[in-house]
Amino acid sequence: MLDNLPRGTICIEDIEMGMSRHLRKVVTDEDIEMFAQVSTDRNPVHLDDDYARDTIFEGRIAHGMLTAGLISAVIGEQLPGHGTVYMGQSLKFLAPVRPGDMVYAEVKVVDIDMAKRRVKLDCHCSVDGKKVLVGEAMVLAPSRKFD
């Protein structure tokens, strides 16, 4: 995994509009297998080449929520980072992610409510510059004052 900044915590007092963080990760067959195991989602479109070839995707794809998990990783590890509490997430899946794809996941601050410690983040994932997932997250950011 390739991050643009070290992991840790950015407290609400230090978060600014437009601030962004990202990571890049190649989605592997092993990732898909492990996600199927943990989630119990063993849909053959993710696991069976023969089955998946005959679908609209014409081949195996990663679970959409595996891709969405990369957004969670950026939020939980970088922005705001450790101590962040997820309050909500909207997602729209635009295109499939395939085994071997390098996924770029990015979050960007679009609104801050200092009094409530809430941060709204624009989120997206892309493969080769093409967006495959878009959405928005609302999180409760850690604070030096309380944490």
LUMROLO-319213 format. One line per field, with one value per residue: residue number from 0; x, y, z of N, C-alpha, C in turn; residue in three letters; chain. Coordinates in nm, 4 decimals. Last residue first. Example, Ala and Ser with C-alpha at 12.3 -4.5 7.8 and 13.67 -1.06 7.14 Angstrom:
nr: 1:0
n.c1: 1.2850:1.3190
n.c2: -0.2250:-0.5690
n.c3: 0.7080:0.7800
ca.c1: 1.3670:1.2300
ca.c2: -0.1060:-0.4500
ca.c3: 0.7140:0.7800
c.c1: 1.2900:1.3200
c.c2: 0.0030:-0.3300
c.c3: 0.7870:0.7800
rest: SER:ALA
kette: A:A
// end
This chain:
nr: 146:145:144:143:142:141:140:139:138:137:136:135:134:133:132:131:130:129:128:127:126:125:124:123:122:121:120:119:118:117:116:115:114:113:112:111:110:109:108:107:106:105:104:103:102:101:100:99:98:97:96:95:94:93:92:91:90:89:88:87:86:85:84:83:82:81:80:79:78:77:76:75:74:73:72:71:70:69:68:67:66:65:64:63:62:61:60:59:58:57:56:55:54:53:52:51:50:49:48:47:46:45:44:43:42:41:40:39:38:37:36:35:34:33:32:31:30:29:28:27:26:25:24:23:22:21:20:19:18:17:16:15:14:13:12:11:10:9:8:7:6:5:4:3:2:1:0
n.c1: -0.9757:-1.0663:-0.8814:-0.8015:-1.0352:-1.1413:-1.4529:-1.6928:-1.7963:-1.9510:-1.8705:-1.9743:-1.8626:-1.7813:-1.5841:-1.4310:-1.2991:-0.9934:-0.7197:-0.6801:-0.9455:-1.0532:-1.2843:-1.3681:-1.5498:-1.5646:-1.6628:-1.7294:-1.6945:-1.7694:-1.7613:-1.9470:-1.7983:-1.7025:-1.7807:-1.6832:-1.6628:-1.4850:-1.1793:-1.1508:-0.9900:-0.9236:-0.7567:-0.6827:-0.5946:-0.4854:-0.6004:-0.5881:-0.9287:-1.1147:-1.3996:-1.6551:-1.8052:-1.9512:-2.1385:-2.1643:-2.2390:-2.2187:-2.1994:-2.1569:-1.9814:-1.6881:-1.4557:-1.1017:-0.8784:-0.6579:-0.8055:-0.9617:-0.7008:-0.5581:-0.7003:-0.9699:-0.9718:-0.8374:-1.0059:-1.2439:-1.1553:-1.1242:-1.3812:-1.4697:-1.3569:-1.5174:-1.7662:-1.7596:-1.5255:-1.3786:-1.4674:-1.4081:-1.5932:-1.8047:-2.0098:-2.2394:-2.1118:-1.9431:-1.7191:-1.8014:-1.7816:-1.5020:-1.3910:-1.5213:-1.5338:-1.7190:-1.9326:-2.0196:-2.0253:-1.9734:-1.9530:-1.8405:-1.6440:-1.4153:-1.4106:-1.4057:-1.1627:-0.9877:-1.0325:-0.9421:-0.6720:-0.5846:-0.5971:-0.5658:-0.5432:-0.2964:-0.3557:-0.2952:-0.4571:-0.4794:-0.6302:-0.6797:-0.8481:-1.0681:-1.0535:-0.8573:-0.7839:-0.7023:-0.9075:-0.9492:-0.6293:-0.5181:-0.3085:-0.1729:0.0603:0.2096:0.0798:0.0082:0.0882:0.0512:0.0835
n.c2: 1.3936:1.6573:1.8327:1.7236:1.5025:1.3157:1.3580:1.1696:1.1950:1.1056:1.0787:0.9999:0.8860:0.6581:0.4392:0.4629:0.6937:0.6464:0.6313:0.3581:0.3735:0.5308:0.6432:0.9141:1.1407:1.4205:1.4400:1.6385:1.6115:1.7348:1.8594:2.0465:2.2781:2.2481:2.1024:2.1290:1.9894:1.8540:1.6924:1.3931:1.0836:0.8216:0.5496:0.3709:0.0426:-0.1493:-0.4792:-0.7467:-0.8146:-0.5094:-0.3266:-0.1773:0.1463:0.2845:0.2921:0.5159:0.5649:0.7350:0.6923:0.8002:0.8051:0.6717:0.8360:0.8342:0.7257:0.7946:1.0028:1.1773:1.0564:0.8025:0.5802:0.6092:0.7087:0.5060:0.2878:0.3604:0.3346:0.0613:-0.0354:-0.0156:-0.2557:-0.4271:-0.3692:-0.4912:-0.7497:-0.7642:-0.9938:-1.1985:-1.1370:-0.9964:-0.8599:-0.9934:-1.3348:-1.5376:-1.5138:-1.6107:-1.8926:-1.9153:-1.8007:-1.7276:-1.5074:-1.3127:-1.4435:-1.6135:-1.4901:-1.5122:-1.3417:-1.3508:-1.1754:-1.3416:-1.4645:-1.2471:-1.1378:-1.3414:-1.3296:-1.0695:-1.0894:-1.2835:-1.1412:-0.7878:-0.4597:-0.2391:0.0874:0.4070:0.6762:1.0179:1.3257:1.6823:1.9863:2.1434:2.2956:2.1271:2.0289:2.0856:2.0273:1.7561:1.5983:1.3379:1.0629:0.8104:0.7484:0.9849:1.0243:0.8747:0.5232:0.2219:-0.1164
n.c3: 2.3802:2.4069:2.2872:2.0521:1.9056:1.6133:1.4350:1.3028:0.9574:0.6655:0.3188:-0.0081:-0.3331:-0.5982:-0.7891:-1.0088:-1.2360:-1.3922:-1.3473:-1.2976:-1.0859:-0.7812:-0.5388:-0.3155:-0.1112:0.0930:0.4281:0.7047:1.0479:1.3693:1.6145:1.6783:1.6328:1.3666:1.0989:0.7672:0.4406:0.2840:0.2566:0.0761:0.0011:-0.2334:-0.3730:-0.6493:-0.7221:-0.9725:-1.0372:-0.9709:-1.0229:-1.0827:-1.0174:-1.2266:-1.1688:-0.9769:-0.6904:-0.4360:-0.0927:0.2169:0.5605:0.9043:1.1145:1.2535:1.4444:1.4927:1.6054:1.3385:1.0844:0.9299:0.7615:0.8188:0.9086:0.8544:0.5890:0.4517:0.5111:0.3868:0.1255:0.1230:0.1360:-0.1216:-0.2161:-0.0695:-0.1676:-0.4172:-0.4710:-0.7978:-1.0596:-1.3493:-1.6546:-1.7643:-1.6478:-1.6974:-1.7134:-1.7900:-1.6308:-1.3831:-1.4145:-1.4533:-1.2140:-0.9126:-0.7368:-0.7919:-0.8861:-0.6793:-0.3547:-0.0853:0.1844:0.4338:0.5065:0.5219:0.2639:0.0925:0.1701:0.0872:-0.1932:-0.2437:-0.1666:-0.3519:-0.5880:-0.4986:-0.5819:-0.4885:-0.3707:-0.2352:-0.0630:0.0586:0.1641:0.1950:0.2672:0.2237:0.5423:0.7942:1.1249:1.3784:1.5509:1.5121:1.4479:1.2840:1.3538:1.1448:0.8767:0.6463:0.3119:0.0919:0.0686:-0.0790:0.0000
ca.c1: -0.9170:-1.1425:-0.9526:-0.7023:-1.0013:-1.0845:-1.3063:-1.6656:-1.7214:-1.9602:-1.8673:-1.9524:-1.9503:-1.7888:-1.6691:-1.5056:-1.3670:-1.1383:-0.7790:-0.6267:-0.8509:-1.0367:-1.1811:-1.3744:-1.4704:-1.5919:-1.5555:-1.7865:-1.6247:-1.8095:-1.6459:-1.9890:-1.8706:-1.6107:-1.8619:-1.6367:-1.7373:-1.5742:-1.2672:-1.1230:-1.0929:-0.8965:-0.8669:-0.6455:-0.7023:-0.4333:-0.6172:-0.4712:-0.8021:-1.0754:-1.2562:-1.5956:-1.7395:-1.9577:-2.0404:-2.2189:-2.1519:-2.2952:-2.1256:-2.2356:-2.1221:-1.7731:-1.5764:-1.2180:-0.9747:-0.6835:-0.7089:-0.8845:-0.7807:-0.4936:-0.5553:-0.9289:-1.0355:-0.7853:-0.8649:-1.2401:-1.1963:-1.0042:-1.2966:-1.5140:-1.3100:-1.3711:-1.7352:-1.7676:-1.6448:-1.3675:-1.4537:-1.4195:-1.4764:-1.7165:-1.8732:-2.2219:-2.1904:-2.0761:-1.7055:-1.7917:-1.9103:-1.5986:-1.3632:-1.5241:-1.4456:-1.5933:-1.8787:-1.9206:-2.0867:-1.9008:-2.0070:-1.9234:-1.7794:-1.4561:-1.4071:-1.5159:-1.2848:-0.9974:-1.0591:-1.0806:-0.7603:-0.5851:-0.6848:-0.5154:-0.6375:-0.3329:-0.3378:-0.3045:-0.3689:-0.5100:-0.5348:-0.7076:-0.7431:-0.9868:-1.1294:-0.8894:-0.8429:-0.6034:-0.8495:-1.0436:-0.7377:-0.5284:-0.4297:-0.1807:-0.0613:0.2138:0.1305:0.0724:0.0164:0.1290:0.0000
ca.c2: 1.2600:1.5482:1.8752:1.7314:1.6376:1.3272:1.3653:1.2447:1.1345:1.1969:1.0247:1.1017:0.8933:0.7935:0.4557:0.3372:0.6725:0.6369:0.7629:0.4190:0.2797:0.5253:0.5472:0.8426:1.0179:1.3689:1.4087:1.5747:1.6426:1.6572:1.7776:1.9063:2.2629:2.2442:2.1577:2.1095:2.0666:1.9485:1.7642:1.5371:1.1583:0.9565:0.5911:0.4958:0.1335:-0.0557:-0.3351:-0.6863:-0.8588:-0.6468:-0.3375:-0.2849:0.0491:0.3277:0.2126:0.4834:0.5091:0.7056:0.6816:0.7652:0.8345:0.6804:0.7545:0.8793:0.7882:0.7173:0.9064:1.2310:1.1799:0.9271:0.5825:0.5567:0.7828:0.6430:0.2859:0.3470:0.4662:0.1438:-0.0486:0.0863:-0.1271:-0.4350:-0.3236:-0.3458:-0.7048:-0.7533:-0.8589:-1.1790:-1.1773:-1.0753:-0.8120:-0.8638:-1.2258:-1.5337:-1.4853:-1.4658:-1.8284:-1.9655:-1.7462:-1.8355:-1.6205:-1.2713:-1.3393:-1.6636:-1.4784:-1.5996:-1.3158:-1.4662:-1.1218:-1.2596:-1.5436:-1.3446:-1.0613:-1.3085:-1.4532:-1.1063:-0.9917:-1.3150:-1.2571:-0.9189:-0.5594:-0.3376:-0.0534:0.3226:0.5600:0.9062:1.2167:1.5507:1.8910:2.1069:2.2728:2.2448:1.9947:2.1019:2.1615:1.8519:1.6416:1.4816:1.1379:0.8746:0.7204:0.8826:1.0781:1.0035:0.6350:0.3441:0.0000
ca.c3: 2.3653:2.4678:2.4068:2.1597:1.9490:1.7473:1.4422:1.4242:1.0675:0.7797:0.4543:0.0922:-0.2173:-0.5433:-0.6707:-0.9959:-1.1078:-1.4108:-1.3662:-1.4201:-1.1455:-0.9259:-0.5776:-0.4434:-0.1244:-0.0402:0.3342:0.5856:0.9234:1.2511:1.5733:1.6927:1.7595:1.4807:1.2072:0.9043:0.5398:0.2155:0.3482:0.0792:0.0726:-0.1821:-0.2867:-0.5840:-0.6826:-0.8731:-1.0538:-1.0343:-0.9629:-1.1157:-0.9893:-1.1474:-1.2566:-1.1165:-0.7634:-0.5672:-0.1960:0.0952:0.4341:0.7867:1.1424:1.1343:1.4532:1.4167:1.6949:1.4606:1.1343:1.0401:0.7689:0.7774:0.9272:0.9840:0.6979:0.4475:0.5523:0.5319:0.1743:0.1068:0.2539:-0.0261:-0.2681:-0.0531:-0.0324:-0.4083:-0.3993:-0.6522:-1.0050:-1.2045:-1.5769:-1.8516:-1.6219:-1.7656:-1.6556:-1.8513:-1.7746:-1.4026:-1.3878:-1.5528:-1.3478:-1.0134:-0.7062:-0.7312:-0.9742:-0.7761:-0.4867:-0.1772:0.0507:0.3939:0.4884:0.6360:0.3871:0.0838:0.1920:0.2296:-0.1170:-0.2751:-0.1018:-0.2093:-0.5708:-0.5393:-0.5309:-0.5900:-0.3396:-0.3554:-0.0676:-0.0315:0.1822:0.1375:0.3048:0.1086:0.4194:0.7135:0.9949:1.2718:1.5595:1.4550:1.5352:1.2621:1.3859:1.2753:0.9515:0.7511:0.4372:0.0660:0.1282:-0.0912:0.0000
c.c1: -0.7779:-1.0703:-1.0169:-0.7701:-0.8946:-1.0463:-1.2584:-1.5141:-1.7147:-1.8927:-1.8849:-1.9556:-1.9111:-1.8808:-1.6647:-1.6032:-1.4491:-1.2038:-0.9292:-0.6940:-0.8085:-0.9337:-1.1740:-1.2604:-1.4789:-1.4977:-1.6125:-1.6737:-1.6924:-1.7380:-1.6779:-1.8776:-1.9101:-1.6831:-1.7780:-1.7354:-1.6856:-1.6606:-1.3505:-1.2257:-1.0496:-1.0166:-0.8315:-0.7679:-0.6418:-0.5445:-0.5506:-0.4818:-0.6841:-0.9476:-1.2214:-1.4461:-1.6758:-1.9006:-2.0573:-2.1082:-2.2299:-2.1959:-2.2260:-2.1495:-2.2110:-1.9160:-1.6595:-1.3337:-1.0986:-0.7759:-0.7539:-0.7861:-0.9239:-0.5743:-0.4910:-0.7806:-0.9803:-0.8415:-0.8051:-1.0970:-1.1903:-1.0323:-1.1687:-1.4299:-1.3465:-1.3111:-1.5871:-1.7282:-1.6441:-1.5031:-1.4370:-1.3975:-1.4967:-1.5865:-1.7685:-2.0809:-2.1686:-2.1670:-1.8408:-1.7802:-1.9052:-1.7345:-1.4674:-1.5089:-1.4298:-1.4891:-1.7435:-1.8671:-1.9829:-1.9680:-1.9234:-1.9952:-1.8837:-1.6023:-1.4620:-1.5251:-1.4059:-1.1254:-1.0775:-1.1203:-0.9062:-0.6746:-0.6961:-0.6230:-0.5964:-0.4254:-0.3775:-0.2789:-0.3903:-0.4204:-0.5762:-0.5955:-0.7791:-0.8743:-1.0325:-0.9700:-0.8860:-0.6583:-0.7527:-0.9859:-0.8231:-0.6511:-0.4134:-0.3125:-0.0569:0.0786:0.1310:0.1262:0.0864:0.0462:0.0883
c.c2: 1.2492:1.4155:1.7578:1.7620:1.6312:1.4720:1.3713:1.2406:1.2291:1.1263:1.1378:1.0345:1.0050:0.7908:0.6022:0.3429:0.5439:0.6079:0.7633:0.5523:0.3397:0.4194:0.5467:0.7421:0.9652:1.2513:1.3626:1.5596:1.5659:1.7084:1.6909:1.8082:2.1175:2.2144:2.1441:2.1772:2.0306:2.0286:1.8658:1.6045:1.3042:1.0102:0.7253:0.5408:0.2520:0.0449:-0.2592:-0.5362:-0.8007:-0.6854:-0.4842:-0.2670:-0.0588:0.2261:0.2386:0.4129:0.4906:0.6578:0.6575:0.7637:0.7961:0.7080:0.7796:0.7820:0.8404:0.7940:0.8381:1.1329:1.1500:1.0536:0.7186:0.5650:0.7382:0.7235:0.4261:0.3500:0.4658:0.2882:0.0321:0.0821:-0.0148:-0.3026:-0.3403:-0.2947:-0.5518:-0.7140:-0.8671:-1.0344:-1.1456:-1.1122:-0.8834:-0.8095:-1.0975:-1.4260:-1.4689:-1.4276:-1.6804:-1.8987:-1.7881:-1.7769:-1.7240:-1.3830:-1.2893:-1.5585:-1.5207:-1.6022:-1.3940:-1.4423:-1.2317:-1.2167:-1.4635:-1.4254:-1.1540:-1.2301:-1.4223:-1.2318:-1.0317:-1.2190:-1.2935:-1.0264:-0.6952:-0.4391:-0.1377:0.1796:0.4907:0.7865:1.1026:1.4530:1.7543:2.0101:2.2414:2.2040:2.1225:2.0706:2.1906:1.9933:1.7478:1.5251:1.2834:0.9456:0.7918:0.8652:0.9687:1.0668:0.7657:0.4610:0.1230
c.c3: 2.4261:2.4708:2.4816:2.2928:2.0572:1.7773:1.5869:1.4423:1.1862:0.8962:0.5543:0.2285:-0.1244:-0.4224:-0.6316:-0.8789:-1.1123:-1.2762:-1.3854:-1.4519:-1.2786:-0.9627:-0.7288:-0.4547:-0.2669:-0.0595:0.2006:0.4838:0.8114:1.1272:1.4513:1.6565:1.7845:1.6110:1.3342:0.9995:0.6792:0.3127:0.2702:0.1684:0.0797:-0.1067:-0.2240:-0.5054:-0.6090:-0.8444:-0.9390:-1.0548:-1.0420:-1.0413:-1.0094:-1.1256:-1.1699:-1.2146:-0.9123:-0.6442:-0.3251:-0.0100:0.3228:0.6625:1.0246:1.1763:1.3269:1.4353:1.6252:1.5544:1.2617:1.1018:0.8078:0.8034:0.8999:1.0131:0.8335:0.5649:0.5520:0.5839:0.3270:0.1478:0.2441:0.1008:-0.1712:-0.1007:0.0018:-0.2710:-0.3940:-0.5943:-0.8530:-1.1653:-1.4303:-1.7830:-1.7069:-1.7481:-1.7353:-1.7917:-1.8425:-1.5497:-1.4276:-1.5360:-1.4505:-1.1533:-0.8165:-0.7295:-0.9210:-0.8733:-0.5906:-0.3148:-0.0492:0.2605:0.4688:0.6251:0.5056:0.2123:0.1866:0.2594:0.0316:-0.1975:-0.1209:-0.1314:-0.4232:-0.5263:-0.5879:-0.5236:-0.4589:-0.3126:-0.2010:-0.0020:0.0899:0.1701:0.2456:0.1386:0.3048:0.5915:0.9241:1.1316:1.4445:1.4529:1.4669:1.3422:1.3466:1.2934:1.0857:0.8184:0.5423:0.1936:0.0938:-0.0393:0.0000
rest: ASP:PHE:LYS:ARG:SER:PRO:ALA:LEU:VAL:MET:ALA:GLU:GLY:VAL:LEU:VAL:LYS:LYS:GLY:ASP:VAL:SER:CYS:HIS:CYS:ASP:LEU:LYS:VAL:ARG:ARG:LYS:ALA:MET:ASP:ILE:ASP:VAL:VAL:LYS:VAL:GLU:ALA:TYR:VAL:MET:ASP:GLY:PRO:ARG:VAL:PRO:ALA:LEU:PHE:LYS:LEU:SER:GLN:GLY:MET:TYR:VAL:THR:GLY:HIS:GLY:PRO:LEU:GLN:GLU:GLY:ILE:VAL:ALA:SER:ILE:LEU:GLY:ALA:THR:LEU:MET:GLY:HIS:ALA:ILE:ARG:GLY:GLU:PHE:ILE:THR:ASP:ARG:ALA:TYR:ASP:ASP:ASP:LEU:HIS:VAL:PRO:ASN:ARG:ASP:THR:SER:VAL:GLN:ALA:PHE:MET:GLU:ILE:ASP:GLU:ASP:THR:VAL:VAL:LYS:ARG:LEU:HIS:ARG:SER:MET:GLY:MET:GLU:ILE:ASP:GLU:ILE:CYS:ILE:THR:GLY:ARG:PRO:LEU:ASN:ASP:LEU:MET
kette: A:A:A:A:A:A:A:A:A:A:A:A:A:A:A:A:A:A:A:A:A:A:A:A:A:A:A:A:A:A:A:A:A:A:A:A:A:A:A:A:A:A:A:A:A:A:A:A:A:A:A:A:A:A:A:A:A:A:A:A:A:A:A:A:A:A:A:A:A:A:A:A:A:A:A:A:A:A:A:A:A:A:A:A:A:A:A:A:A:A:A:A:A:A:A:A:A:A:A:A:A:A:A:A:A:A:A:A:A:A:A:A:A:A:A:A:A:A:A:A:A:A:A:A:A:A:A:A:A:A:A:A:A:A:A:A:A:A:A:A:A:A:A:A:A:A:A
// end
